[in-house]
Amino acid sequence: MSQWLTLCSVGQILPGCGVCALAGDQQIALFRPYADEQIFALSNIDPFAQASVLSRGIIAEHQGELWVASPLKKQHFRLTDGLCMEDEVHSISAYEVRVREGNIELNTASLQAQAC
């Protein structure tokens, strides 16, 4: 059963940027690539540096897909599913989010599925 947790409002994320939100004990990197309400959610932990920094990465487009580049070691993670461009073994978790009445909501079932 899906349960939705409100993280923040869309207006709190500038277009082209990311922010970090806390969902339980997990850091979630939220990205808003454009001025619309399209939002992506990934783990905020850079698996190469073991640091909570991905929300501060740079959003880029490569071959028609959106990626975030880690601010530390520059590896790229696809916003749709967390795939690591440089090494699939280091891919990260992606989470289901939606925008409802201007608020970004996280499907808590996607958090639990990643924890298993």
C-alpha positions as CSV (number, residue, x, y, z in Angstrom):
1,M,0.0,0.0,0.0
2,S,1.4,3.4,-1.0
3,Q,1.7,6.1,1.7
4,W,2.9,9.5,0.7
5,L,5.2,11.7,2.9
6,T,5.3,15.4,2.2
7,L,8.9,16.6,1.9
8,C,8.7,20.2,0.8
9,S,7.0,22.5,-1.7
10,V,8.1,22.7,-5.3
11,G,8.8,26.4,-4.9
12,Q,11.6,25.6,-2.4
13,I,13.7,24.1,-5.2
14,L,15.1,26.6,-7.7
15,P,14.9,25.3,-11.3
16,G,18.1,23.6,-12.3
17,C,19.0,22.8,-8.7
18,G,18.7,20.1,-6.0
19,V,18.0,20.0,-2.3
20,C,18.4,17.4,0.4
21,A,15.3,16.3,2.3
22,L,15.1,13.8,5.2
23,A,12.7,11.0,5.0
24,G,12.9,9.0,8.2
25,D,16.6,8.3,8.6
26,Q,17.3,8.5,4.8
27,Q,18.7,11.5,3.0
28,I,16.9,12.1,-0.3
29,A,18.3,14.3,-3.0
30,L,15.4,16.1,-4.8
31,F,16.1,17.6,-8.2
32,R,14.1,20.1,-10.2
33,P,15.7,20.3,-13.7
34,Y,13.2,22.8,-15.2
35,A,10.8,25.5,-14.1
36,D,7.9,23.0,-14.3
37,E,6.9,20.5,-11.6
38,Q,9.0,17.6,-12.8
39,I,10.9,16.3,-9.8
40,F,13.3,13.4,-9.4
41,A,14.5,11.8,-6.1
42,L,17.7,9.8,-5.6
43,S,19.8,8.8,-2.6
44,N,21.9,11.7,-1.4
45,I,24.9,9.5,-0.7
46,D,27.7,9.5,-3.2
47,P,28.8,5.8,-3.3
48,F,32.3,6.7,-4.4
49,A,33.1,9.2,-1.6
50,Q,30.6,7.9,1.0
51,A,29.5,11.5,1.5
52,S,26.0,13.2,1.6
53,V,26.6,15.5,-1.4
54,L,24.6,14.5,-4.5
55,S,21.9,17.1,-3.9
56,R,24.6,19.7,-4.6
57,G,25.6,18.1,-7.9
58,I,25.2,19.7,-11.3
59,I,22.3,18.6,-13.4
60,A,23.2,17.8,-17.0
61,E,21.7,16.3,-20.1
62,H,23.5,13.5,-22.0
63,Q,22.1,11.6,-25.0
64,G,18.6,12.9,-24.2
65,E,18.6,11.9,-20.5
66,L,19.1,13.9,-17.3
67,W,22.0,13.1,-15.0
68,V,23.5,14.6,-11.9
69,A,27.3,14.9,-11.6
70,S,28.6,14.4,-8.1
71,P,30.3,17.5,-6.8
72,L,33.2,15.5,-5.4
73,K,34.4,12.9,-7.9
74,K,32.2,13.9,-10.9
75,Q,30.6,10.5,-11.5
76,H,27.2,10.8,-13.2
77,F,23.9,9.3,-11.9
78,R,20.8,9.2,-14.1
79,L,17.9,11.0,-12.5
80,T,15.2,8.6,-13.6
81,D,16.7,5.5,-11.9
82,G,20.1,6.2,-10.2
83,L,22.2,4.3,-12.8
84,C,25.9,5.3,-12.5
85,M,27.2,6.1,-16.0
86,E,30.8,5.2,-15.1
87,D,30.2,2.0,-13.2
88,E,26.8,0.3,-12.9
89,V,27.9,-1.5,-9.7
90,H,27.8,1.9,-8.0
91,S,24.3,2.9,-9.0
92,I,22.2,4.5,-6.3
93,S,18.5,4.2,-5.2
94,A,15.8,6.2,-7.0
95,Y,12.5,7.0,-5.3
96,E,9.0,7.6,-6.5
97,V,7.8,11.1,-6.0
98,R,4.9,13.2,-7.1
99,V,3.7,16.8,-6.9
100,R,0.4,17.3,-5.3
101,E,-1.1,20.8,-4.6
102,G,2.4,22.3,-5.0
103,N,4.0,19.9,-2.5
104,I,6.6,17.2,-3.3
105,E,5.5,13.8,-1.9
106,L,7.6,10.7,-1.5
107,N,6.1,7.2,-1.8
108,T,7.3,5.6,1.4
109,A,6.9,2.2,-0.1
110,S,9.8,3.1,-2.5
111,L,11.9,3.7,0.6
112,Q,11.0,0.4,2.1
113,A,11.7,-1.5,-1.1
114,Q,15.2,0.0,-1.3
115,A,15.9,-1.0,2.3
116,C,15.3,-4.7,1.6
